[in-house]
Amino acid sequence: MNDEFLFYALCLIALVVVGLVVKKVASCLIKTVVLLLVAAAVAAAYFLYIQ
């Protein structure tokens, strides 16, 4: 399997899991902030991994 695809799939799984956990625990505003931070971290990791 392609390493880039595997990395992308794992990031998507992590994003979904974090989203579900935060949805169960936090309020709407905190949930939005956490999801934005996670999305930024995943995007940064993806671009750093590619380069």
N, CA, C and O atoms as a CHARMM CRD file, in Angstrom:
* protein
*
  204
    1    1 MET  N      0.84000  -1.17800   0.00000 PROA 1      0.00000
    2    1 MET  CA     0.00000   0.00000   0.00000 PROA 1      0.00000
    3    1 MET  C      0.88900   1.24700   0.00000 PROA 1      0.00000
    4    1 MET  O      1.99700   1.22600   0.53700 PROA 1      0.00000
    5    2 ASN  N      0.41300   2.29500  -0.58500 PROA 2      0.00000
    6    2 ASN  CA     1.16200   3.54000  -0.66000 PROA 2      0.00000
    7    2 ASN  C      1.26600   4.18000   0.73200 PROA 2      0.00000
    8    2 ASN  O      0.27400   4.26700   1.45500 PROA 2      0.00000
    9    3 ASP  N      2.47000   4.62400   1.09800 PROA 3      0.00000
   10    3 ASP  CA     2.68700   5.21000   2.42600 PROA 3      0.00000
   11    3 ASP  C      1.89800   6.49900   2.60900 PROA 3      0.00000
   12    3 ASP  O      1.38400   6.75700   3.69700 PROA 3      0.00000
   13    4 GLU  N      1.79400   7.31200   1.56000 PROA 4      0.00000
   14    4 GLU  CA     1.04900   8.56800   1.67300 PROA 4      0.00000
   15    4 GLU  C     -0.43300   8.29600   1.91000 PROA 4      0.00000
   16    4 GLU  O     -1.07600   8.98100   2.70600 PROA 4      0.00000
   17    5 PHE  N     -0.97200   7.29100   1.21600 PROA 5      0.00000
   18    5 PHE  CA    -2.38000   6.94200   1.40800 PROA 5      0.00000
   19    5 PHE  C     -2.62300   6.43000   2.82000 PROA 5      0.00000
   20    5 PHE  O     -3.62700   6.77500   3.44200 PROA 5      0.00000
   21    6 LEU  N     -1.71400   5.61500   3.32400 PROA 6      0.00000
   22    6 LEU  CA    -1.84100   5.08300   4.67800 PROA 6      0.00000
   23    6 LEU  C     -1.80100   6.20200   5.70900 PROA 6      0.00000
   24    6 LEU  O     -2.59200   6.20800   6.65200 PROA 6      0.00000
   25    7 PHE  N     -0.88800   7.14600   5.53500 PROA 7      0.00000
   26    7 PHE  CA    -0.79400   8.29200   6.44400 PROA 7      0.00000
   27    7 PHE  C     -2.08200   9.10500   6.40500 PROA 7      0.00000
   28    7 PHE  O     -2.60000   9.49800   7.45000 PROA 7      0.00000
   29    8 TYR  N     -2.60000   9.35700   5.20800 PROA 8      0.00000
   30    8 TYR  CA    -3.83500  10.12200   5.04700 PROA 8      0.00000
   31    8 TYR  C     -5.00500   9.40100   5.70300 PROA 8      0.00000
   32    8 TYR  O     -5.82600  10.02900   6.37200 PROA 8      0.00000
   33    9 ALA  N     -5.08500   8.09900   5.51700 PROA 9      0.00000
   34    9 ALA  CA    -6.17300   7.31900   6.11800 PROA 9      0.00000
   35    9 ALA  C     -6.09400   7.35300   7.63800 PROA 9      0.00000
   36    9 ALA  O     -7.11700   7.50500   8.30600 PROA 9      0.00000
   37   10 LEU  N     -4.89800   7.21600   8.19100 PROA 10     0.00000
   38   10 LEU  CA    -4.74200   7.26500   9.64900 PROA 10     0.00000
   39   10 LEU  C     -5.10800   8.63300  10.20200 PROA 10     0.00000
   40   10 LEU  O     -5.70800   8.72900  11.27200 PROA 10     0.00000
   41   11 CYS  N     -4.75200   9.68600   9.48400 PROA 11     0.00000
   42   11 CYS  CA    -5.11800  11.04100   9.92300 PROA 11     0.00000
   43   11 CYS  C     -6.63200  11.22700   9.91000 PROA 11     0.00000
   44   11 CYS  O     -7.19300  11.83300  10.82300 PROA 11     0.00000
   45   12 LEU  N     -7.28600  10.71400   8.88800 PROA 12     0.00000
   46   12 LEU  CA    -8.74700  10.81700   8.84200 PROA 12     0.00000
   47   12 LEU  C     -9.39800  10.04200   9.98000 PROA 12     0.00000
   48   12 LEU  O    -10.35400  10.52000  10.59100 PROA 12     0.00000
   49   13 ILE  N     -8.89200   8.86300  10.26500 PROA 13     0.00000
   50   13 ILE  CA    -9.42800   8.07200  11.37600 PROA 13     0.00000
   51   13 ILE  C     -9.22200   8.80900  12.70100 PROA 13     0.00000
   52   13 ILE  O    -10.12900   8.86100  13.53200 PROA 13     0.00000
   53   14 ALA  N     -8.03400   9.37700  12.89500 PROA 14     0.00000
   54   14 ALA  CA    -7.76200  10.12600  14.12000 PROA 14     0.00000
   55   14 ALA  C     -8.68400  11.33300  14.23100 PROA 14     0.00000
   56   14 ALA  O     -9.17500  11.64400  15.31600 PROA 14     0.00000
   57   15 LEU  N     -8.92000  12.00600  13.12400 PROA 15     0.00000
   58   15 LEU  CA    -9.79500  13.17300  13.13200 PROA 15     0.00000
   59   15 LEU  C    -11.22300  12.78300  13.51500 PROA 15     0.00000
   60   15 LEU  O    -11.87200  13.48800  14.28700 PROA 15     0.00000
   61   16 VAL  N    -11.70400  11.69000  12.99100 PROA 16     0.00000
   62   16 VAL  CA   -13.05700  11.22600  13.31400 PROA 16     0.00000
   63   16 VAL  C    -13.16000  10.83300  14.78100 PROA 16     0.00000
   64   16 VAL  O    -14.13600  11.18000  15.44700 PROA 16     0.00000
   65   17 VAL  N    -12.16300  10.11100  15.29300 PROA 17     0.00000
   66   17 VAL  CA   -12.18000   9.68100  16.68900 PROA 17     0.00000
   67   17 VAL  C    -12.15100  10.88700  17.62600 PROA 17     0.00000
   68   17 VAL  O    -12.91500  10.94700  18.59000 PROA 17     0.00000
   69   18 VAL  N    -11.27500  11.83900  17.34500 PROA 18     0.00000
   70   18 VAL  CA   -11.20500  13.04600  18.17700 PROA 18     0.00000
   71   18 VAL  C    -12.52100  13.81100  18.10500 PROA 18     0.00000
   72   18 VAL  O    -13.00300  14.31700  19.11800 PROA 18     0.00000
   73   19 GLY  N    -13.09400  13.89600  16.92900 PROA 19     0.00000
   74   19 GLY  CA   -14.38000  14.57800  16.77800 PROA 19     0.00000
   75   19 GLY  C    -15.47400  13.92100  17.60300 PROA 19     0.00000
   76   19 GLY  O    -16.27400  14.61100  18.23500 PROA 19     0.00000
   77   20 LEU  N    -15.51700  12.59200  17.60300 PROA 20     0.00000
   78   20 LEU  CA   -16.53000  11.89000  18.38800 PROA 20     0.00000
   79   20 LEU  C    -16.31600  12.07200  19.88400 PROA 20     0.00000
   80   20 LEU  O    -17.27600  12.26200  20.63000 PROA 20     0.00000
   81   21 VAL  N    -15.07100  12.01700  20.32300 PROA 21     0.00000
   82   21 VAL  CA   -14.77900  12.18800  21.75400 PROA 21     0.00000
   83   21 VAL  C    -15.14600  13.59700  22.20100 PROA 21     0.00000
   84   21 VAL  O    -15.77600  13.77600  23.24400 PROA 21     0.00000
   85   22 VAL  N    -14.75700  14.58700  21.42300 PROA 22     0.00000
   86   22 VAL  CA   -15.05300  15.97400  21.79600 PROA 22     0.00000
   87   22 VAL  C    -16.55500  16.21800  21.75400 PROA 22     0.00000
   88   22 VAL  O    -17.08000  16.95700  22.58700 PROA 22     0.00000
   89   23 LYS  N    -17.25000  15.61500  20.80600 PROA 23     0.00000
   90   23 LYS  CA   -18.70600  15.77200  20.72200 PROA 23     0.00000
   91   23 LYS  C    -19.39000  15.25800  21.98000 PROA 23     0.00000
   92   23 LYS  O    -20.37400  15.84200  22.43600 PROA 23     0.00000
   93   24 LYS  N    -18.88100  14.18300  22.53700 PROA 24     0.00000
   94   24 LYS  CA   -19.47200  13.61700  23.74300 PROA 24     0.00000
   95   24 LYS  C    -19.14700  14.44800  24.99000 PROA 24     0.00000
   96   24 LYS  O    -19.93800  14.47400  25.93300 PROA 24     0.00000
   97   25 VAL  N    -17.99900  15.12500  25.00500 PROA 25     0.00000
   98   25 VAL  CA   -17.51200  15.74500  26.22800 PROA 25     0.00000
   99   25 VAL  C    -17.73500  17.25700  26.27300 PROA 25     0.00000
  100   25 VAL  O    -18.16000  17.78800  27.29900 PROA 25     0.00000
  101   26 ALA  N    -17.45600  17.94100  25.18800 PROA 26     0.00000
  102   26 ALA  CA   -17.34800  19.39700  25.24000 PROA 26     0.00000
  103   26 ALA  C    -18.58500  20.10600  24.70300 PROA 26     0.00000
  104   26 ALA  O    -19.44300  19.50700  24.05400 PROA 26     0.00000
  105   27 SER  N    -18.64500  21.39600  24.99400 PROA 27     0.00000
  106   27 SER  CA   -19.72100  22.22200  24.45800 PROA 27     0.00000
  107   27 SER  C    -19.40600  22.59500  23.01300 PROA 27     0.00000
  108   27 SER  O    -18.35100  22.23600  22.49200 PROA 27     0.00000
  109   28 CYS  N    -20.30600  23.30200  22.38000 PROA 28     0.00000
  110   28 CYS  CA   -20.19200  23.59400  20.95100 PROA 28     0.00000
  111   28 CYS  C    -18.97100  24.46200  20.63800 PROA 28     0.00000
  112   28 CYS  O    -18.24800  24.18100  19.68200 PROA 28     0.00000
  113   29 LEU  N    -18.73600  25.48400  21.40800 PROA 29     0.00000
  114   29 LEU  CA   -17.61600  26.38600  21.13800 PROA 29     0.00000
  115   29 LEU  C    -16.28800  25.68300  21.33600 PROA 29     0.00000
  116   29 LEU  O    -15.39600  25.80100  20.49600 PROA 29     0.00000
  117   30 ILE  N    -16.14300  24.96200  22.41900 PROA 30     0.00000
  118   30 ILE  CA   -14.89700  24.23800  22.67700 PROA 30     0.00000
  119   30 ILE  C    -14.69300  23.17300  21.61000 PROA 30     0.00000
  120   30 ILE  O    -13.56900  22.94700  21.16200 PROA 30     0.00000
  121   31 LYS  N    -15.76200  22.52400  21.20500 PROA 31     0.00000
  122   31 LYS  CA   -15.69100  21.49700  20.16900 PROA 31     0.00000
  123   31 LYS  C    -15.17000  22.09500  18.86100 PROA 31     0.00000
  124   31 LYS  O    -14.32300  21.49700  18.19800 PROA 31     0.00000
  125   32 THR  N    -15.66700  23.25900  18.49500 PROA 32     0.00000
  126   32 THR  CA   -15.23100  23.90600  17.26100 PROA 32     0.00000
  127   32 THR  C    -13.75800  24.26800  17.32200 PROA 32     0.00000
  128   32 THR  O    -13.02800  24.03900  16.35800 PROA 32     0.00000
  129   33 VAL  N    -13.31100  24.82400  18.42500 PROA 33     0.00000
  130   33 VAL  CA   -11.91300  25.21000  18.58000 PROA 33     0.00000
  131   33 VAL  C    -11.00200  23.98300  18.51500 PROA 33     0.00000
  132   33 VAL  O     -9.97700  24.00800  17.83400 PROA 33     0.00000
  133   34 VAL  N    -11.36600  22.93200  19.20700 PROA 34     0.00000
  134   34 VAL  CA   -10.54700  21.71900  19.21900 PROA 34     0.00000
  135   34 VAL  C    -10.48800  21.09600  17.82700 PROA 34     0.00000
  136   34 VAL  O     -9.41600  20.67900  17.38900 PROA 34     0.00000
  137   35 LEU  N    -11.60100  21.02600  17.13200 PROA 35     0.00000
  138   35 LEU  CA   -11.60300  20.45400  15.79000 PROA 35     0.00000
  139   35 LEU  C    -10.76700  21.29200  14.81800 PROA 35     0.00000
  140   35 LEU  O    -10.08800  20.74000  13.95300 PROA 35     0.00000
  141   36 LEU  N    -10.81400  22.62200  14.95700 PROA 36     0.00000
  142   36 LEU  CA    -9.96700  23.47000  14.12000 PROA 36     0.00000
  143   36 LEU  C     -8.49200  23.24100  14.40900 PROA 36     0.00000
  144   36 LEU  O     -7.68200  23.18700  13.48400 PROA 36     0.00000
  145   37 LEU  N     -8.13400  23.10600  15.68400 PROA 37     0.00000
  146   37 LEU  CA    -6.74400  22.83700  16.04300 PROA 37     0.00000
  147   37 LEU  C     -6.27800  21.48100  15.52000 PROA 37     0.00000
  148   37 LEU  O     -5.15900  21.35500  15.02500 PROA 37     0.00000
  149   38 VAL  N     -7.12400  20.48100  15.62900 PROA 38     0.00000
  150   38 VAL  CA    -6.76700  19.15600  15.12500 PROA 38     0.00000
  151   38 VAL  C     -6.62800  19.18100  13.60300 PROA 38     0.00000
  152   38 VAL  O     -5.70400  18.58400  13.05100 PROA 38     0.00000
  153   39 ALA  N     -7.53900  19.86900  12.93400 PROA 39     0.00000
  154   39 ALA  CA    -7.45700  19.97000  11.47400 PROA 39     0.00000
  155   39 ALA  C     -6.17800  20.68900  11.04800 PROA 39     0.00000
  156   39 ALA  O     -5.53900  20.29100  10.07400 PROA 39     0.00000
  157   40 ALA  N     -5.80300  21.73800  11.76900 PROA 40     0.00000
  158   40 ALA  CA    -4.56700  22.45100  11.45600 PROA 40     0.00000
  159   40 ALA  C     -3.34400  21.56600  11.71200 PROA 40     0.00000
  160   40 ALA  O     -2.39000  21.58400  10.93400 PROA 40     0.00000
  161   41 ALA  N     -3.37100  20.80100  12.78900 PROA 41     0.00000
  162   41 ALA  CA    -2.25100  19.91300  13.09700 PROA 41     0.00000
  163   41 ALA  C     -2.12200  18.81200  12.04900 PROA 41     0.00000
  164   41 ALA  O     -1.01100  18.47000  11.64400 PROA 41     0.00000
  165   42 VAL  N     -3.24200  18.25800  11.61200 PROA 42     0.00000
  166   42 VAL  CA    -3.20700  17.21400  10.58900 PROA 42     0.00000
  167   42 VAL  C     -2.70400  17.78700   9.26900 PROA 42     0.00000
  168   42 VAL  O     -1.89900  17.15400   8.58500 PROA 42     0.00000
  169   43 ALA  N     -3.17200  18.97800   8.90600 PROA 43     0.00000
  170   43 ALA  CA    -2.71900  19.61200   7.66400 PROA 43     0.00000
  171   43 ALA  C     -1.21900  19.90800   7.72900 PROA 43     0.00000
  172   43 ALA  O     -0.50100  19.67200   6.75700 PROA 43     0.00000
  173   44 ALA  N     -0.74500  20.42000   8.85400 PROA 44     0.00000
  174   44 ALA  CA     0.67900  20.71100   9.00600 PROA 44     0.00000
  175   44 ALA  C      1.51300  19.44000   8.93600 PROA 44     0.00000
  176   44 ALA  O      2.55700  19.41000   8.28300 PROA 44     0.00000
  177   45 ALA  N      1.05700  18.40100   9.60300 PROA 45     0.00000
  178   45 ALA  CA     1.78100  17.12900   9.56200 PROA 45     0.00000
  179   45 ALA  C      1.79900  16.55700   8.15300 PROA 45     0.00000
  180   45 ALA  O      2.80900  16.00100   7.72200 PROA 45     0.00000
  181   46 TYR  N      0.69000  16.69000   7.43400 PROA 46     0.00000
  182   46 TYR  CA     0.61800  16.16700   6.07600 PROA 46     0.00000
  183   46 TYR  C      1.59500  16.90200   5.15500 PROA 46     0.00000
  184   46 TYR  O      2.32800  16.27100   4.39300 PROA 46     0.00000
  185   47 PHE  N      1.60400  18.23500   5.22700 PROA 47     0.00000
  186   47 PHE  CA     2.49600  18.98700   4.36700 PROA 47     0.00000
  187   47 PHE  C      3.96200  18.81000   4.75500 PROA 47     0.00000
  188   47 PHE  O      4.83400  18.80300   3.88700 PROA 47     0.00000
  189   48 LEU  N      4.23600  18.66800   6.03000 PROA 48     0.00000
  190   48 LEU  CA     5.61000  18.41500   6.45300 PROA 48     0.00000
  191   48 LEU  C      6.04800  17.00700   6.05700 PROA 48     0.00000
  192   48 LEU  O      7.22100  16.78500   5.75400 PROA 48     0.00000
  193   49 TYR  N      5.12000  16.06400   6.05700 PROA 49     0.00000
  194   49 TYR  CA     5.43400  14.69700   5.67100 PROA 49     0.00000
  195   49 TYR  C      5.71700  14.59100   4.18200 PROA 49     0.00000
  196   49 TYR  O      6.60100  13.84300   3.76300 PROA 49     0.00000
  197   50 ILE  N      4.96000  15.34600   3.37600 PROA 50     0.00000
  198   50 ILE  CA     5.15100  15.32200   1.92100 PROA 50     0.00000
  199   50 ILE  C      6.48200  15.95500   1.54800 PROA 50     0.00000
  200   50 ILE  O      7.19000  15.43700   0.68400 PROA 50     0.00000
  201   51 GLN  N      6.82800  17.04800   2.17400 PROA 51     0.00000
  202   51 GLN  CA     8.09600  17.73200   1.84400 PROA 51     0.00000
  203   51 GLN  C      9.16000  17.17800   2.67000 PROA 51     0.00000
  204   51 GLN  O     10.31000  17.60300   2.56300 PROA 51     0.00000
